[in-house]
Amino acid sequence: MTFELLTWLQRGSHFPLMVAGITLAFAVTATGADKPAPAEVRHPGEPVDPYLWLEDVTADKSLDWVKAQNAQSTAELRARPEYEPIRQQLLKILDSKERIPGVAKHGAWYYNFWRDEKNPRGIWRRTSLEEYKKPAPAWELVIDLDQLGTTEKENWVWKGYSVLYPSNDRCLVQLSRGGADAVVVREFDLVKKEFVADGFFIKEAKTTANWKDRDNLYVGTDFGPGSLTSSGYPRIVKRWSRGTPLTNAVQVFEGKPGDVSVHASVEHDHGIVYERIDRSPSFFTSEEFVLRDGNWVRIEKPDDATVGTFGKQIIIRLRSDWTVGGKTYPSGGVFSCDFEAFLKGERKFAVLFEPGPRKSLAGMSETKNYIILNELEDVKNRLYVLELKDGTWSRTPLDAPRFGSISASAIDSHESDDYFLSVTDFLTPTSLYLAKVGVDGREKIKSLPSMFNADGLEISQQEAISKDGTKIPYFMVSRKGMKLDGTNPTLLYGYGGFEISMLPNYNAGVGGSWLERGGVYALANIRGGGEFGPKWHEAARKKNRQRAYDDFIAVGENLVARKVTSPRHLGIQGGSNGGLLMGVMLTERPDLFHAVVCQVPLLDMRRFNKLLAGASWMAEYGNPDKIEQWEYIKKYSPYQNLKPGVKYPRVLFTTSTRDDRVHPGHARKMVARMKEQGHDVLYYENIEGGHGGSANNKQSAEMSALAYTFLLNELK
């Protein structure tokens, strides 16, 4: 698929990532953790930061401090009677063989990466479609990561792969030490099921590597001094030929030091091959180039627009209004035109998707002959099929359930119109269907069993009014007939950034650890997210960031006003950018919440752009080195707004030593300052695990059990 929309998640690891539910997520590698943090640069009158030493991630002094905090937190929480049953239940869920294995088709095979109690690091395996449909498919082992790690004496964590098309007999495997974003890239033979001796190999770095053809790669990596951007990502792309040293690779493109990243890709799209360069000057802008007659030709478009293709068509999604050819195309819309005509200057577009006040695009997926469009209206999914025939696009509703979160993913855009349909909600176990565009009916091939008792629970969609009058939707899961007396333990989850939408999903961790034990769960759709398109995100970006925090406060106040709960029984949780949200709630409204779980967070917004990948997020937050931007950032930056003598809710901070996206120094320094001021705070840092916080199911279960045990005890 060449136009995978379009959530900004597809910019890869450039930004803080969030995973709702069991473990959260958003940045240290051998290339990051072992480097000293940049020296402090202060604006006039700014105080010296006494805790800079905690930014030295792997220094003995720092790790001794971490171990002391871990010992204190685990001694308290593991001693609670709830901890061990929750940990065992979560591990059982994570290791369950009844989970739906997600697959990707390459050639005749359907590939899946799988972890369970016998394979804690995981196995990469494959099967046929007919086998996959069975309750217990016969899988063929391709790579055993536990065995590989033992043989090579490395703590390998799976980070993905890239298959050579159209032969589908070779791939580039990405392996991480301990879960960091930095990876080792190795060529693998999918026929012999072994690594290729003297094949392509790239040492550990934040690398992008894509097949140009069987004997050539496009590589962006750490080529030495000056080859990375200020965000720590590749700035230079080279073409590397088989049998030659990487040092002899030919440079094909160079970005600027202040860019976020540069990478090259090769797309095989309905019989057409597109070789492209993407230069990202900022997180939300890009320059796109396509190879024509040996030259990289720039695709003229708005800098904040995203480009994809569908056969001979160029497809453009806008983040801001674009007036061209005498017509204005709206922000959030998707439009198409003949690619070659576009390069020659034609600007006559067909409309594929037009946004509305409460309608946005959730995704697009290409089959051989169609595009499946996934719209989000009032935070509910609706599917449509687009067909290009005789130069004109038609649009037809796609039959799908009318409840829950729905996604449709093409199985093989080269060969068929088959697709997988996934249906889920907070209380309904996920079901996976096999269907074909243009053919009535669908076949249910997988379904999760009920992993927690949902009897007596109900889902509702509520609405709060933010400080400026904006209506903020949120979902709530609670007992039917629940007494509205303000005593219900309630967990409110939020994110609010990077145009990422928070949607209902079946999360057995939340269900078994919180809902089964009588808790209420709420999920906020605050500004900064993507629930209503780019404008919903833009409304809370940079100088308007406070709106996201006002929205979350409004949802919390609404829960209290409706007497669902009260501040004494209201807890909150968020990770990465959502961890920043938690820090702001802690410092701005300590009276509204009684417990906070703050995971892999950004907290020191004065230095976020100096630490690891932080510079890539200045398009979201602003540049704190510019005093006029620091003026609005400092008003909410949690680390700078802590005060002694304030009664803060109790907080559990969690992070990972190996997170090379959001620096663990954020959480470390916040805890050190809070303890210095006499506040009651708990801290747990996993020594490995990357931005997701954990490297295997056992670690995930443990970290989540700590969080739920903390919440249950604080909010009862």
N, C-alpha and C positions, 0 to 999 in steps of 0.2 A: 504494500500500500504506500502510495507516495504523498497522500495528503491526510495525515493522521491528526485530526483535530483534537486538539486545537486548544486543548487546555495547555497552559504554559508549562505543565509538567513535561511536555515533550522537548523542552529545552534541556532535558537531562538533569544533571546534577548542579545546575547553576544556582539554585536557590534553596531556601529551607523547604523541606518536604514534610508533609503531615500525613499520618495514617490514623484515622479515627479508631478508637476502641482499645484493643489490647495494648498495643505499643504505639508510641507516637513517633512522629518524626518531624526534624531538620537538622557545622562543621569541623583527625589529624593523621597523617600518613607518615611513612618513613620520610616523605618529602615535606611534611608539614609539622608533625609532632616533634621532630628532632631539630627543627630550626628555632632559634630564639625569637620571641615575639618582638615586633618593631618597638623602637624606643618611643616613649611618651612624648607627644607634642601637644602643648597646651595653649589655649587662648589666654589672652591677658587676664590675670586675676584668678585663673583656675587653680584649684589646689592640686598638690601632688597626690597621685593614686598610691596608697600604701600597700596595695595588694597586687601590684604588677607581677610580682614573683610567681603568683599562681598561674600566670599565662605560660610559664615555662612548663609545658605539658608533662614531659617525662623526667624532669629533674627530681632527684631523690627527695629534696625538701618538699616539693609539691606533692609527690606520690605518698610520702609519709603523712602529709596533711589529709589527703584523700582517704587513705586507709583508716586513719583515726576517725574521720567522719562516718565512713562506711560501718565501722565497728559499732559506733554509738547508735546509728539508725537501725541496723539489722538486729542489734541486741534487743531493742524495744519492739520492733514490728514483728520479728519472727517469734517472739514470745507470746504474741497475742493468739488466742485460740482460733481466730478466723484464718490466720495466715496459712497454715499448712493445708487445710482442706481447700482453700482457694487456689494455692499453688498447684496442688495435685489435679484439681479440676481443670485449671487452665492448661496444664501440660497434657492432660488427656485430650483436651480439645485440639491443641496444636499438633499432637502426634496422631490424631485419629486417622485411621485408614479410610474413614467414610467421608473425608473432605473431598470436594470436587477438584480433581487435578486439572489445572489449566494447561491447555496444549497449544502449540504453534505448529502449523503444517509446513514441512519442507520436503518437496518431492512426494514420495508415497508415505512418508513417516509423520507421525504426530508426536512431538517432543514435549517432555514435561520435566521440570526440576522439582524434587520431592525431598522433604525432611520428615523423619519420624523418630521414634525412640531407638530404632536400630541404626538409623542413619542421621545422627545429629548434625553433621555438616552437610549432608544431602547427597542425593544421586541424581544424575541426569540420565534420563531413560526415554524410550520411544516405543510406539506401538502402531498398529493399523487402526483405521476408523472402525472397522467391524469389531475389533477387540475393545476399543475405547468405549463402545456402546454397552459393553457387558458390565454387570455389577462388579466383577473382579477381573479386569483385563490382564492379559499376559504381557508383561513389559520386558523389553530387551534393555539390559544395562549398557549404557554408553560410557559414563564416567562415574566412578565412586570417589567422592571428595574426601571421605574419611580415610579410605585406603591410600589415596594420593598424598594426603597430608602426612600420614604415618610414614610412607615410603620416602617422601622428600623432606620430612622433618620440618614441615611448614604448617601454619595455622590457616589453611586456605578457606576463604569464604567465596561462594559463587556470586559473580557479578554480571553474568550474561554471556552472549555469544552473537556472532554474525556469520550467517551461512553464505557460501559462494553460490550465486545464481548464474545460469540455470542448472549447473551440474548437481548442486546440492550434495557434493561429496567431500567438501572441505569446509571448515569453519574456523573463525578466530574466537578462542575462548578467553574470557576475562576473569582473572582470579585476583582476589584481594587478600592481603595479610590482615587478618583480624577484623575485617568488615569496613575498612576505610574506603573512600572514594577512589583513591589511587589504586591502579590495577597493574598486573602483569598480563601481557597479551601473548598467547601462544597458539600456533597453528595446529589444528587437529584434523585427523583423517576419519571421516564418518563411515567409511567402508571398513577399514581395518580396526576402527575404534581405538586409535592410539595417537599420541602426539607425533607430529611429523619431525623426524630427525633432520636437523639442519633446516627446518622450516622457518617461517616468519616468527620472530620473537622480539618483544619490546619490553624492556625492563620497567620496573615499577614507576609509575607516574600517573597523573591525571591525563589519560590518553584517549584520543579518538582514532580508530583505525577502521577503514572501510575498503572493501574489495573494489578495485577498478576493473580487474580481470584476474584470471588465475595466477598470473605471475607478477602482478603489480598491486600495491596498496596506496591509498591516500592516508597519510599519517599526520596527526597533530600530537605532539608530545613534548616532553622536556628535552630539547636538543642541546641544552647548555645555557649559559648565561644570556639573558635577554630574549629567550624564546618563549617565555610565558607572559601572560598578561598580569596586571596588578591584582587580579582576582585569583591567580594561580592556575589558569587554564591555558591551553595551547594558543599561541599567537601566530604561529607559522604552520603552514601545511606543506608537506613534501610528498612527492611520488617516489615510492620505494620499490625497486625491482628485485625479484627473487635472485638469490645467489650473490647479492652485493651487500656490503656492510651498510647499516643504517646511516652512518656518517657520509656515505656517498649518495644518499637520496637527493633528488632534484627538487629544489624549492619551487612551488607553483603559486604560492600566495603568502602575503604577509600583512597582518593587521597591525594595529597600534598598541603600544604598551598599556594604555588606559582602557582598551576594549574589555568586554567580558570574555569573549572567546572567538576563535575561528575554527570552522571545521568543514570538511569536504564530504560529499556523499555521492553515491551512484544509484540512481533509481531505475529499475526495469519496470516500465509502466505501460501495460497493454501493447507490447511490441516496440515501444520507443525507449531508448536509453537516454536519461538525463544525467549529466555530470554537473554537479553544482557545488558552489562555495557559499557558505553562510558566514558572514562577518557580523558579530553582534557588538556594536559600540556600547550598548547598555542592555539591561535585562529585557526591556520591552521594545527595542529597536533592532533592526537588522538591515544589512545590505546583502542582496542575493545576486549571485553571478551564475551564468550557465556557459558551458564550454561550447564554442562555435568556431569551427575551422582553426582549432589550436589556440584560440583566444578566449579569455574569460570576459563575457559580455554582461554588463550590469543590467538587471531587470529593474526598470524604472517603476517605482511604486512608492507610496508613502512609507516613511522609515519604520512606522509602527505596525505596518500591515504584514500579514503572514502569507506566504506563497506556497501553493501545492500544485499538483497536476492530476489530470485524469485523461490518460491517452494524449491526444493532441490539444487538450484544453488546459489553459492556466486557470487556477482557482485562487482567488484572493479573499482573505478574510480581513476586515477592517477593524481597527481599534479606535479610530476617530473618523469623523465625517470626511469624505473626499469629493471635492468638486472637480470634475474633469469632463471634457467634451460637452460642456453646457449643462451637465446634470450633477446633482449631489447624491452620493451614495452614503447611507448612514453607517455610523459606528456600530459594530457588531454584526453587520451583514456579510454575506458571502456571495461572490459574483464570479462569473466565468467568461472566458473569451478564448478564441483560437490563439494558441501560444505563439506561433510564428507571426501572426498578424499583430499580436500585442508587441512583440519585439520591434516591429516596423512602425509602431506608433498608434495602432488602432485602439480605441477606447470605448467600444460598443459592447456593453456587458449584459449578459443574461443574469437575472436574479435567482440565486439558488436558495437563499434564506434571507428573510427580512425580519429584523428584531421588532419587538413591541415593548411597551413600558414594563411588562412583567414576563417577557418572553426572551429567551436567549438560546444560543446554540450549545448543546452539551457534547456533540461529537458528530463525526462523519466517518463512514467506513465504505470502502470500495469493493464491490464484487467484480466479476468479469465484465458485466454489462450495465451495472447500476451503481448508484451511490445511495447508501442508506443514511438518512438524515435523522439525527436525534435531537429533538427540541425540548427545551425545559420551560414550561409555562406554570407560573406560581409554584415553582420547585417540584413539578411533576413532569415525567417524561412522556413524550409523544413521538412516534416513529413515522417516517415517510420515505417513499422510494422515489428517487429521481432517475429519469431515463432520458438520454440524449438520442434523438431520432430526427434525421434530416435537418440537423442544425438547430433543433428546438428542444428545450427541456420540458418534460412533463413531470407532474408531481402527484403521487397517489399515496393515501394513507396505508401504512403497513399494519396488518392485523397483529395486535399484541395485547396482553393484559392491560387493564386500565388502572391498576394499582401498583404501588411500590416503585422501586427504582429499576429501570429497564435499560439494558444496553444490548446493542447488536454489533457483532464483529464478524466481518467477512473471513472466511476460512482460507481461501486461496484466490486472490484477485486475478491470477494468471489463467486459471483453469475453469472456475465454476462460479455460480451465483449462490452457492451455499453459504450459510452464515450460522453462527451460534447466537442464541437469544438467552440472556441471563435476566432472571426476575427475582427480586428480593425486597424485603422491607425489614423493619426492626424486629418483627415477631414471626415472620414467615421464612422458614429455611430456604436458602437459595436453590432455585431450579435452573437447569441448563437444558435448552431445547436445540435441536437441529432442524433447520428450515431451509427453504430455497425460495429466493425471490421469484414471484410469478407463479408459484405453486401453492395451492391452498393447503392449510394444515401445517402442523409442526409436530415433531417427535420429541417427547421428553426423554432425554438419555441419561441425565444425572439429577439427583436431588439430595440435598443435605438432609440427614435425619434431624429431628428436633434435638438440639444440644442443651436446651434449658427449658424449664417449665413455663410456658407462656399463657397458661390458663388464667383467665381473669384479668389479663392485661389488655390495654387498648392504646391505639395511636391517635393523637389529635394534632392538628396544625393550628397554632395560636398566632397572635400578632401583638407586638408591643409598639409603642410610639416613642421614637427617639427624641432627643433634646430639641432637634430642629423640626420636629413634626413628621419625619419620615416613618412610614410603616415598616416594621422589621418582623418578618415571619420567623417562627421557630417551631420545631417539632417537639412533642412531648409524649413519653411513654409512661403510663401509670396504671394503677389498679382501677378497674371499673368501680364506680361508686365510691371512690376515694373520698375520705372526709377532708373538706377544705377548712382545716383548723390550724394551718400554719406549722404543723409538727412533722410533716413528711420529709425524711432525708432526701435531698434532691441534688443531683449532679448535673451541672450545666457545662456543656462542652462548646468550645468555639475555636475559630482560626482567623478568618477575616483578613486575608492577604493574597497577593499574587494571582488574583482572579481564579482561585480554586474554590469550587462549590462544595458545600457540605450537604450530602444527600443521605436519605435513609438507607441502611444496610443491615443485614442480619449479622450481628456481632455476638457470638456466643460468650465471649469474655465479659462484655457488659451485661448480657442476660444472666449468666450464671453467677457472676460475682456481685452484681448490684441489684438488678431487677428482682431476681428470685429472693433476695434478702429484704425485700420491701421498699427498695429505693425507687425514686422517680428519676427518669433520665430525660434531659432536654438538650436539643441540638440547635444552636443559633445560626441563622443565615444573615450575618451582619455584613455591612458594607466593607469593601476590600476584597470580598470573595467574587465569584463569577456567576452567582445564581441568576442575576438579571443582566448579564453581559458586561462588556467593557466599562460602561458608564457606572455600573454598580461598584466596580473596582476603582475606577478613577475618582469616585466621590470620596474615597478615604486614602488617597495616595499622597505622600509627601506632606505638604503643609496642612492637608485636610485629614491627617491620620487620626486625629482625636475623634472623628466621627465614628470610626470603627469601635472605639472604646466606649463612646456614648451609647452606641447601639447595644453593646453587650450589657452595659449597666441597665439599659432600658428593659432588656429581657429579664435580667435578674430582679429588677423592681416589679415587673409584671407578675412574675412567679410569686413574689411576696404579696402584692396587691390582691391577687386572686386567691390568696390564702392556701396556695398549694404548699408553701413552705414559709419559712421565716429566716432572717439572717443567721440565727443560731443553727439552723439545719441545712443551710445552702452551701454547697461546695462547688468548686469549679476546677476544670482540667483543660490543659492545652499543651501543645508541643511545638517547638521550633518557633515559627512566627506566632503560633498560638501560645508558646511559652512566653514570648514578649507580651502578648495580651494578658497572660496571667500575672506577670510582673507589674503591669500597669494597673490591673484591678487591685492588686495587693497595696500599691502605694496611693492610688486615687480613691478607692472606696473600701478601706479596711472594715468599715462598719457594715457592709452589705453581705459579706461572705465570712464563713467560719473556718473553712479549710480550703487549701489551694494545692493542687498537684501541678507542678511546673516542670516540664520535661524538655530536654535538649534545647534550652531557651537562648534567645538573644536577650540581653539585659543591660549591658553597658553600651548604650547607643553612642557614646562619645568615641568609642574605639572599634565599633563593629566593623568599620570599613578597613581597619588595619589587620584584622585577624582572619586568616585563611581565605575563604571564598567571600568574605563580607563585602568587599568592594563591588561585587557584582550586584548587590542589592541596593545600591544608592539610588537607582531609578525608582525603587519602591519607597524608601524612607527619606532620601535626601543625603546630602554630604555634610557630616558634622564638622569637617575642617573649614567649611565656609561659615563664617560667624553668623550671617543672616539666616542660614538654614539651621544651624545649631540652636538658634533662638527658639524655633518651634520644636525641634527634636528634644531639647533639654527639658521642656515642660512635661514630657511624659516618660523620659528615659528612667527606668526603674532604679538602676544602680545609683544615679545621682539624686533621686528623690526619696531615698530612705531617710528616716529621721528617728533619733532616739526619743523615747518617751511616748511614742504612738503605740496603741494596742493593735497590732497586726493579727490577722488570722494566722493560724499555724500553717506552715508550708512544708511540703516535701518536694525538694528539688532532685531531679535525676538527670544524668547525662552519661556520656561515654568518653573514655580516654582516647579512643580511636576515631572519634568523630572528626573528620577533616572537612566538614562543611561549616557547622556552627561550632566555634571554639569552646571547649569545656571551661575555659577561663571565665566565661560569662557567669555560669552557675557557681563556680568556685568562689569568685570574688564577691558575688551577691551574698552567699552564705557567710563568708568571712566577715563582711561588713555588718550583716544582721546580728551575728553573734557578738561582735565587738560592741554593738549598741544594746545588747542584752535581750534580743528577741529569741523566741523559742522556734527553732527551725531544724528540720531534718534534711540530710543529704545522702544520696547514694550515687556513686559513679561506677559504672561497669568498665572494667579495664580494657575490654574490647567491644566490638559491635558496630562501629561506624555511626552514621547519623540516625539509623533506625534504633540505636540503643542496645542491640543485642546481636550476637553472631549465630545463635542457634535457638531452638525451641525452649530448651531448659532455661537459658538466660532470659528469654522473653517472658516465660511463665513466672520466673522469680521477680523480675522487675514489676510486672503487672500485679502480682500478688502483694508486693510491698505497697503499691499505690492504693489498691482496693482495701487492704487492711487498714491503712492510714485513714482513708475516707470513712469507712464504716465506724471506726472508733471515734472520730472527731465529730461526726454529724448525727450520731444516735441520740 
